[in-house]
Every structure is written in structure tokens, then in C-alpha cells.
């Protein structure tokens, strides 16, 4: 593996902790976690989502289609966590922490295989990119409403984004992308 090849890791709570939280873990044993279980249904608190001060949460339906094994840019959101749950297939989530100057810290760059029915919730400031192995994967995304509007305006009019940032990085190649799903 060359220095610009990025291995795709299996998603575990421990492996993803530096970037945020793994979603879709088994039902906890309790220990203060709000939960309910009976023969017909189970539900429990998975994560307390934080949009940041004054932010409204919104659910987005997102169709990812990029099958490219190359990663040449990353995006981050400054104010809010962002959760992604693949509904129709698996995704590969590429993440990196921010360096002291706010740029992507490439020494922390990692890629995770996120299977259908699990998910990730990234911390504010977590740089990221998403790839799919098949033609399209639909995901549920939980994010901040103003961040979505700000990003849409930036991407459609080239106005400066105030709640997000996109940065070019030296091209990285996902190792084994064809086997990612």
C-alpha cells in the first residue's frame, strides 16, 4: 500500500470514536440508557444529536452515486453533528480530524465500511467524503437546517459558505473500493 492508498476499515464504536459515534449498535443492557422492549418492539436511545446553539435539526434523504476510489477533497460542517444511515446499501465514509489550523489532518484520515442499517454521526469539524460501491445508495441524514441551506447556496451560486468548508487534499485512493459494499 502506498502512502496515498487508504484502507477501508470495518465500522466499530472504538474505531470511529475519534470522528464521532457509530450508530446501529445492539440494544444496550440498560445502565441508565432509556429503552423499552416487549415481544412486539424494542427501542432505545442511540445518540443525543447536537445541532449546535440555535440550530434546528432536519432529516434529509440523500442519494449517493459516487463510485470513485479517488478522494481529492473533503467537506466539514462547523456548527453541527451530522448523521448518515444507509438505507438501500452500504457506503464508505471517509473521515479526518481537523488540524490546529482547521485544515484536514491527513495523519488521521480513515475510511469505514458502513453497512446498510448501521450509520455514523460525525462531530462538528469532522472532514468527510462518501462513496458507494454500487450505482446508488439512499441514506437518511440528520443535520442542521441552516447548514443545509448554506451549503446549497454555496454549491449552486459559489457564494462563500459560512457553516461548512470544502478543502482539496492530495489525492487518496480507496484500497479495495470494488469490494466495499
C-alpha positions, -999 to +999 in steps of 0.1 A: +000+000+000+015+034-010+011+065+012-018+077-009-038+044-006-064+044+021-076+011+036-113+007+042-119-004+078-148-022+094-170+001+115-168-004+152-176+021+180-140+022+191-125+027+156-149+056+149-147+073+183-121+099+172-145+111+145-179+107+162-202+079+170-212+046+154-250+042+151-269+009+149-253-009+178-271-038+196-297-029+222-279-020+254-284-038+287-298-007+304-273+011+326-293+043+326-300+043+288-337+049+281-351+018+265-382-003+260-386-039+250-415-063+246-423-092+222-435-067+195-409-040+196-376-027+210-364+009+211-336+027+229-317+059+230-289+055+204-274+091+205-283+126+216-279+147+184-265+182+188-272+208+161-252+235+179-266+266+195-298+279+179-299+252+152-329+233+140-325+196+132-337+183+098-339+150+081-326+147+046-330+120+021-297+117+002-288+096-029-251+090-031-238+079-065-200+085-065-182+052-070-148+069-075-120+053-055-102+087-056-107+112-028-094+147-038-115+169-015-132+167+019-161+187+034-167+196+071-195+213+090-185+238+116-216+240+139-234+207+139-230+170+141-241+151+110-255+116+110-257+093+079-276+060+079-275+040+047-310+026+038-306+007+005-270-005+006-236+001+022-215+032+020-178+040+025-174+070+048-140+088+046-132+109+077-104+131+091-100+152+121-092+189+119-057+201+124-050+231+147-054+255+118-088+239+108-075+221+077-078+184+073-053+165+094-043+138+068-025+118+095-060+110+109-075+102+075-095+069+077-122+051+057-150+030+071-174+005+056-208+014+069-233-014+062-270-009+054-289-004+087-260+010+106-247+045+105-223+072+117-227+105+135-197+128+128-186+155+153-186+192+142-154+199+123-150+163+111-138+163+075-156+137+053-165+123+019-189+095+010-185+068-017-207+038-028-198+005-044-230+002-065-249+026-087-267+045-059-274+042-022-301+062-005-293+074+030-312+091+058-292+122+070-297+141+102-282+176+101-288+213+109-313+231+086-292+263+083-261+242+073-280+225+045-293+259+032-258+274+034-242+245+016-269+245-012-263+283-017-225+277-018-227+248-043-253+265-066-241+301-066-204+298-055-213+322-026-189+317+004-201+291+028-202+301+065-213+269+082-192+244+061-159+242+044-146+222+014-109+216+010-088+200-017-064+173-004-036+154-021-054+126-040-060+095-019-072+061-034-095+038-015-080+004-015-105-024-024-133+000-033-147-026-057-153-049-027-166-022-003-204-030-003 
